């Protein structure tokens, strides 16, 4: 298992005040998506559609272990706009 970047912890912390684990997980993934979109990870030049990110298993397992109630496992999407994010991609993202 690859080591995740430390800044992931700040996303988990930002989601803590929400009322349910489902809302917390959604918040973490939304914040992660914003960070990746801002850094243009997987964004194709001239393509108006934003990518759909599939996160590494390490991220999914971390988020599910921290916010573990009411987990439902959805299959990964498989269309043209899918970008499979790696742990290496996450390490390349600069933190402000």
N, C-alpha and C positions, 0 to 999 in steps of 0.2 A: 504494500500500500504506500503510495507516495504521500509525502507530507504536504498538507495544505498551507497556503500563506496565512500569516497571522491576522491579516485584516479581515478575514472571514468572521472572526470572533466579534468584531464591531457590528456586523450585520445581525448576528444572533442577539447581541445586547440590545440593538435598536428594536427588535421585535418583541422583547420580553414584556413590555407593559400591556400588550394586547390580551384580550380575555380568553381566547381559546388557542389550543395548539394548532389547529387548522389555520386560523388567521395569522398566527406567528410564522408558520411555514410559508404561507403565501407572501407575507411581508419580506422574509429573507430572500425568497426567489425573485421577488419584484425588485428589491434593492440590488441584487446581484445582476439582474438583467439590465437595470439602468446603468450600472457601472460598466458593464461590457459594451452596451450600446454607446455610451459616452466615449469610450476608448476605441470604438468602431471595430470591435472584435467580430470577425465573420461578416462584416458589412461589405457587400459587393458594390463597387463603384457604379453609379448610374441606375442601381436597382432601388425603386421607391419602396419596396416591401421590406419591413424589418425582419431580421432572422428570428427563427424559433430556436432557442438554446436548449440543448440537452446537456445537463451537467454531469460531471464524472460521478461514479458510484461513491467515491470518498465524500463528496459534498452531500449527496443524498443521504448517506448513512449518518453523517454528522448531524444534519438537520433533523432527521428522524429520531436520532438518539436523544437529542436535546428536547425536542418537542414531539413526544412519542404517543400522544393520545389520538385516536380516531384516524389512523393512517390508512389511506386507500392507495394502492399501487396502480398507477395508470401506465399503459404501454407508452414507450417513446414514440413520438410522431415520426413519420417517414415521408415527407414531401420535399419539394425543391428548396424550401427556405430553411431547412433544418441545418443547424451548425452544432457539431459535437465538440463541446468545450473540453479541453484536457486540463490536467493539473498544471502543466507547463504554461498553458494560456493564462491561467489565473495568476501564476507567478510573474508573468510579463506585465500585468496590469499595475500601473503605478498608483500609489495611494497618496491622496492629498492630505 
